[in-house]
Amino acid sequence: MVQPIGPYRDMTIRDQTIGYHMVMSRTQTLVQLNQALLARLDERAARESRSRSALVRDAIERYLEDELTAEVDRRIVAGYTRIPQTAAEDAWAAAAARDAVAEEPW
């Protein structure tokens, strides 16, 4: 059985809202940025009509999700290393991929 990878593994940006109007509590955090990074952040915030805070929250969420995704990848590789696919499974997968591509209405 695969164990949970982290307490927030299923949380997305949408999960920040509870019910219709209740928002999860947040903690203010001080982050120090150099002028060049701050300028890039402000440019992007203006371009997307979003706040600095929203951009930073999204960036941190994606950064942490990348770590969780990498852990899932490591576990998949470990599983296939422990129990490799058979030649028959490889042949079936290749045939299924060819069939799926052939069915596409390119």
ChimeraX commands (.cxc) that place a marker at each C-alpha (Angstrom):
marker #1 position 0.00,0.00,0.00 radius 0.5
marker #1 position 1.29,3.48,-0.87 radius 0.5
marker #1 position 1.54,5.78,2.14 radius 0.5
marker #1 position 0.47,9.43,1.96 radius 0.5
marker #1 position 3.30,11.66,0.81 radius 0.5
marker #1 position 2.41,14.74,2.81 radius 0.5
marker #1 position -0.42,16.36,4.71 radius 0.5
marker #1 position -1.28,18.73,1.84 radius 0.5
marker #1 position -0.94,16.29,-1.07 radius 0.5
marker #1 position -4.51,16.77,-2.23 radius 0.5
marker #1 position -4.77,20.50,-1.56 radius 0.5
marker #1 position -5.10,22.86,-4.48 radius 0.5
marker #1 position -5.68,26.58,-4.72 radius 0.5
marker #1 position -9.41,25.89,-4.86 radius 0.5
marker #1 position -9.22,24.19,-1.43 radius 0.5
marker #1 position -8.42,27.51,0.23 radius 0.5
marker #1 position -12.12,28.37,0.23 radius 0.5
marker #1 position -14.38,26.48,2.60 radius 0.5
marker #1 position -18.07,26.49,1.76 radius 0.5
marker #1 position -19.16,29.50,-0.23 radius 0.5
marker #1 position -17.59,32.44,1.54 radius 0.5
marker #1 position -15.40,31.13,4.34 radius 0.5
marker #1 position -11.69,31.43,3.63 radius 0.5
marker #1 position -9.08,29.42,5.53 radius 0.5
marker #1 position -7.07,31.52,7.92 radius 0.5
marker #1 position -3.70,32.72,6.70 radius 0.5
marker #1 position -0.50,33.74,8.39 radius 0.5
marker #1 position 1.39,36.76,7.21 radius 0.5
marker #1 position 5.02,35.97,6.38 radius 0.5
marker #1 position 7.85,38.37,5.65 radius 0.5
marker #1 position 9.83,37.52,2.52 radius 0.5
marker #1 position 12.87,39.53,1.53 radius 0.5
marker #1 position 13.37,40.07,-2.21 radius 0.5
marker #1 position 16.03,41.95,-4.13 radius 0.5
marker #1 position 14.94,44.86,-6.32 radius 0.5
marker #1 position 15.23,42.93,-9.59 radius 0.5
marker #1 position 13.03,40.08,-8.35 radius 0.5
marker #1 position 10.53,42.52,-6.86 radius 0.5
marker #1 position 10.34,44.39,-10.18 radius 0.5
marker #1 position 9.67,41.13,-12.05 radius 0.5
marker #1 position 7.02,40.18,-9.51 radius 0.5
marker #1 position 5.31,43.57,-9.83 radius 0.5
marker #1 position 5.38,43.39,-13.63 radius 0.5
marker #1 position 3.75,39.99,-13.61 radius 0.5
marker #1 position 1.20,41.03,-10.98 radius 0.5
marker #1 position 0.22,44.04,-13.10 radius 0.5
marker #1 position 0.06,41.96,-16.28 radius 0.5
marker #1 position -2.23,39.39,-14.63 radius 0.5
marker #1 position -4.20,41.89,-12.51 radius 0.5
marker #1 position -3.29,39.98,-9.38 radius 0.5
marker #1 position -1.68,40.84,-6.08 radius 0.5
marker #1 position 1.90,40.08,-5.14 radius 0.5
marker #1 position 0.59,37.84,-2.38 radius 0.5
marker #1 position -1.50,35.77,-4.77 radius 0.5
marker #1 position 1.45,35.27,-7.12 radius 0.5
marker #1 position 3.79,34.30,-4.28 radius 0.5
marker #1 position 1.22,31.86,-2.82 radius 0.5
marker #1 position 0.73,30.22,-6.22 radius 0.5
marker #1 position 4.48,30.00,-6.82 radius 0.5
marker #1 position 5.09,28.39,-3.43 radius 0.5
marker #1 position 2.23,25.95,-3.97 radius 0.5
marker #1 position 3.63,24.89,-7.35 radius 0.5
marker #1 position 7.13,24.58,-5.92 radius 0.5
marker #1 position 5.91,22.30,-3.14 radius 0.5
marker #1 position 3.70,20.29,-5.51 radius 0.5
marker #1 position 6.77,19.67,-7.68 radius 0.5
marker #1 position 8.41,18.04,-4.65 radius 0.5
marker #1 position 5.38,15.80,-4.10 radius 0.5
marker #1 position 5.26,14.88,-7.78 radius 0.5
marker #1 position 8.94,13.97,-7.68 radius 0.5
marker #1 position 8.27,11.72,-4.66 radius 0.5
marker #1 position 5.46,9.95,-6.53 radius 0.5
marker #1 position 7.82,9.47,-9.49 radius 0.5
marker #1 position 10.49,8.02,-7.20 radius 0.5
marker #1 position 7.98,5.58,-5.73 radius 0.5
marker #1 position 6.80,4.47,-9.17 radius 0.5
marker #1 position 10.38,3.86,-10.30 radius 0.5
marker #1 position 11.08,1.94,-7.08 radius 0.5
marker #1 position 8.00,-0.21,-7.65 radius 0.5
marker #1 position 8.94,-1.08,-11.22 radius 0.5
marker #1 position 12.52,-1.72,-10.13 radius 0.5
marker #1 position 11.25,-4.12,-7.47 radius 0.5
marker #1 position 8.72,-5.80,-9.81 radius 0.5
marker #1 position 9.64,-5.09,-13.46 radius 0.5
marker #1 position 7.12,-5.33,-16.26 radius 0.5
marker #1 position 7.11,-8.57,-18.18 radius 0.5
marker #1 position 7.75,-8.78,-21.91 radius 0.5
marker #1 position 4.06,-9.55,-22.41 radius 0.5
marker #1 position 3.07,-6.40,-20.48 radius 0.5
marker #1 position 5.52,-4.33,-22.56 radius 0.5
marker #1 position 4.05,-5.72,-25.79 radius 0.5
marker #1 position 0.50,-5.02,-24.61 radius 0.5
marker #1 position 1.40,-1.43,-23.64 radius 0.5
marker #1 position 3.05,-0.79,-27.01 radius 0.5
marker #1 position 0.05,-2.19,-28.88 radius 0.5
marker #1 position -2.37,-0.14,-26.77 radius 0.5
marker #1 position -0.37,3.03,-27.47 radius 0.5
marker #1 position -0.35,2.33,-31.23 radius 0.5
marker #1 position -4.12,1.70,-31.17 radius 0.5
marker #1 position -4.79,4.90,-29.22 radius 0.5
marker #1 position -2.73,6.98,-31.70 radius 0.5
marker #1 position -4.42,5.30,-34.66 radius 0.5
marker #1 position -7.85,6.18,-33.25 radius 0.5
marker #1 position -7.03,9.90,-32.99 radius 0.5
marker #1 position -8.79,12.05,-35.62 radius 0.5
marker #1 position -5.65,13.93,-36.63 radius 0.5
marker link #1:1,2 radius 0.2
marker link #1:2,3 radius 0.2
marker link #1:3,4 radius 0.2
marker link #1:4,5 radius 0.2
marker link #1:5,6 radius 0.2
marker link #1:6,7 radius 0.2
marker link #1:7,8 radius 0.2
marker link #1:8,9 radius 0.2
marker link #1:9,10 radius 0.2
marker link #1:10,11 radius 0.2
marker link #1:11,12 radius 0.2
marker link #1:12,13 radius 0.2
marker link #1:13,14 radius 0.2
marker link #1:14,15 radius 0.2
marker link #1:15,16 radius 0.2
marker link #1:16,17 radius 0.2
marker link #1:17,18 radius 0.2
marker link #1:18,19 radius 0.2
marker link #1:19,20 radius 0.2
marker link #1:20,21 radius 0.2
marker link #1:21,22 radius 0.2
marker link #1:22,23 radius 0.2
marker link #1:23,24 radius 0.2
marker link #1:24,25 radius 0.2
marker link #1:25,26 radius 0.2
marker link #1:26,27 radius 0.2
marker link #1:27,28 radius 0.2
marker link #1:28,29 radius 0.2
marker link #1:29,30 radius 0.2
marker link #1:30,31 radius 0.2
marker link #1:31,32 radius 0.2
marker link #1:32,33 radius 0.2
marker link #1:33,34 radius 0.2
marker link #1:34,35 radius 0.2
marker link #1:35,36 radius 0.2
marker link #1:36,37 radius 0.2
marker link #1:37,38 radius 0.2
marker link #1:38,39 radius 0.2
marker link #1:39,40 radius 0.2
marker link #1:40,41 radius 0.2
marker link #1:41,42 radius 0.2
marker link #1:42,43 radius 0.2
marker link #1:43,44 radius 0.2
marker link #1:44,45 radius 0.2
marker link #1:45,46 radius 0.2
marker link #1:46,47 radius 0.2
marker link #1:47,48 radius 0.2
marker link #1:48,49 radius 0.2
marker link #1:49,50 radius 0.2
marker link #1:50,51 radius 0.2
marker link #1:51,52 radius 0.2
marker link #1:52,53 radius 0.2
marker link #1:53,54 radius 0.2
marker link #1:54,55 radius 0.2
marker link #1:55,56 radius 0.2
marker link #1:56,57 radius 0.2
marker link #1:57,58 radius 0.2
marker link #1:58,59 radius 0.2
marker link #1:59,60 radius 0.2
marker link #1:60,61 radius 0.2
marker link #1:61,62 radius 0.2
marker link #1:62,63 radius 0.2
marker link #1:63,64 radius 0.2
marker link #1:64,65 radius 0.2
marker link #1:65,66 radius 0.2
marker link #1:66,67 radius 0.2
marker link #1:67,68 radius 0.2
marker link #1:68,69 radius 0.2
marker link #1:69,70 radius 0.2
marker link #1:70,71 radius 0.2
marker link #1:71,72 radius 0.2
marker link #1:72,73 radius 0.2
marker link #1:73,74 radius 0.2
marker link #1:74,75 radius 0.2
marker link #1:75,76 radius 0.2
marker link #1:76,77 radius 0.2
marker link #1:77,78 radius 0.2
marker link #1:78,79 radius 0.2
marker link #1:79,80 radius 0.2
marker link #1:80,81 radius 0.2
marker link #1:81,82 radius 0.2
marker link #1:82,83 radius 0.2
marker link #1:83,84 radius 0.2
marker link #1:84,85 radius 0.2
marker link #1:85,86 radius 0.2
marker link #1:86,87 radius 0.2
marker link #1:87,88 radius 0.2
marker link #1:88,89 radius 0.2
marker link #1:89,90 radius 0.2
marker link #1:90,91 radius 0.2
marker link #1:91,92 radius 0.2
marker link #1:92,93 radius 0.2
marker link #1:93,94 radius 0.2
marker link #1:94,95 radius 0.2
marker link #1:95,96 radius 0.2
marker link #1:96,97 radius 0.2
marker link #1:97,98 radius 0.2
marker link #1:98,99 radius 0.2
marker link #1:99,100 radius 0.2
marker link #1:100,101 radius 0.2
marker link #1:101,102 radius 0.2
marker link #1:102,103 radius 0.2
marker link #1:103,104 radius 0.2
marker link #1:104,105 radius 0.2
marker link #1:105,106 radius 0.2
view
